[in-house]
Amino acid sequence: MEESPRELLQVTARRFGLLNKNCCSVGTNEISMIQSHILYEIDRQHEPSMQQIADSLGMDITTFSRQVQTLIKKNLVKKTTHPEDRRVYILHLTTEGKFVATTIDENMNSYLNEVFSFMNEFERETVLRSIKLLNESMLKSDKCCTPMG
């Protein structure tokens, strides 16, 4: 029996979720999956505001703010007020935060490289093109998610 698209995506999401859950211990820092996504987005965007990152991740600002406070307490993120608008907070990675984000990124890339090593070049390119096509189509859907960029 052929698997449905939902079933295929559920299994992929679950496996990727387990990967995220297991990857995010760096030194003495235990980083949750959502915290690793926050670190990744802060690192990826140039001096983002709290609202920009919350929007990128599709999180409400209250939940997001609590996560950022945890990352600040762990000395991984620094929050400063925007010089032109004191109501806006800009997020930066600390040196330790950059190290943690880079380590998680390297671990994820190493895992993905290992997964892709079981495929030939054509299969790898096909999978990556397909994921890109799926993401682009999801952006066009009005029933789907807030775009993550």
Buried (B, 14 or more C-beta within 10 A) or exposed (E): EEEEEEEEEEEEEEEBEEBBEEBBBBEEBEBBBBBBBBBBBBBEBEEBBBEBBBBBBEBEEEEBBEBBEBBBEBEBBBBEEEEEEEEBBBBBBBEBBBBBBBBBBEBBEEBEEEEBEEEEEEEBEEEEEEEEEEEEEEEEEEEEEEEEE
